[in-house]
Amino acid sequence: MAEPLRPFRLRGCGSPQKFGVAAGSLRGLLRKGCRLLQLPLAGSRLCLYEDGTELTESYFRALPPQTELVLLGPGESWRGCASDIERLLAAFCSQQGAVVEAARRLLTDERAPHRQKLLADLIHNLSENILAEDKEDDKKWFEGLESRFKNKSSYLRHSCESRMRGYMREVSGFISNVHPAARDAYRGIIDLMADKLKSVKYNGCYFDRREKEEAARLCTAEGWFSCQGPFDRDDCPCKHSINPYSNRESRILFSTWNLDHIIEKKRAVVPELAEAVKTRDGREVNWEYFYQLLFTLDNLKLVHIACHKKTNHNLSCDKTRIYRKRKQTHEIS
C-alpha cells in the first residue's frame, strides 16, 4: 500500500527560492526534487534546512508536514541555517560600498529617530577598515590629519607621546611651588624623568598595535581598547570599548577618552614629589616610583569620558616608596 503524500518545502543549496513538493517516501521526494531542480539523482541527497541533518527513510517518516528541506547535489554540503548566514555576509561584503551609499541616501530623507539610528549605526559599522594600517589603504581615516602621518599607529603613537609630554610640562611647571632651596634637586629629578621618557619614546608604544607585547595591557592585536572603569571599580559598568583604527569617526571619538591617573597627578603625585625633595634630609628620592605614577600604566587607566571621575580620588602615594635606600659601601682594609 502506497504511503500517503505529505507536503514539504524544498530548496536547492545556495538558493533562497522554495518549492512545495509532496511525496510519500524519501526516494520519491528525492526523485521529484532532482527533476524539479535539474540535479542528477545519483549522488544527490536531502537534509534538514535547520541543522543540516541528512535524511534517512525512517527519519523522513517522522518529519511533520511543511518541514523545510535542502536538496544537495553531488559534492555539495549544508551546515544548517549558518550556511545561509555565511552566504548573506559574503554577498553583503562584496557589495559593501553600494550598501553604505544606499544607506546614506536613505538617511538623508529619514525622519523617524529609531530608523535614523539604525541607518547611522549601519553606515558606521560598514565604514570600518580595521585591518588597514597604511594611509593608501584607508585615506578617509586620515582626513583632517597632517600629511606627515603615513600609518594609523604613527598618529596614535604621536597622540600618546603628546599627552606624556604634557604631563612632563606640568611636572616642570610646578617648580615655582617648590621650596627655593630644593629647586635644583627638583630640576635634577625632572631631567632624569625626561631622559627616561625619551629612551622609551614617550611610551607611545601603548597605542601602537605594531608593538603588541608592549600594548597588550591596553588593547588587543586588532586595536580594540576597553574602558577600564572608574578608579574605585574593577570594570567599566557600561562595558565601553572602541577601536580607533576602524574608521575616522572612531578615531575622533577616541580622542575624547582619558588616561586617568588613579593616584591623582595634580592633587597627590606632583605635590608629594616636591615635598619629598624639600624634606629629603640627605635621603635619596625614589624618582622612578614617581615616574611610574606619572607616566606608566602602573597608575594610568584608559577610561571613556563618561567614566572619568573628576572628583578627588582621595588616594595618596605609598610613603614607604618615596625614598630609596642607599647602597651601603664597605671599605676593604
Secondary structure, DSSP 8 states (H G I E B T S, - for coil): -----EEEEEEETT---EEEEEESSHHHHHHHHHHHHT--STT-EEEETTT--B--HHHHHH--TT-EEEEE-TT----SHHHHHHHHHHHHHHTHHHHHHHHHHHHHH---HHHHHHHHHHHHHHT--TT--BGGG-GGGGTTS-TT--BHHHHHHHHHHHHHHHHHHHHHHGGGGS-GGGHHHHHHHHHHHHHHHHHTGGGGGGG-TTSHHHHTTTB-TT--EE----TTSSS-TT--EE-TTS-HHHHHHHTT-EEEESS-IIIIIHHHHHHHHHT-TT-EE-HHHHHHHHHSTTTEEEE-GGG---S-------GGGSEE---------
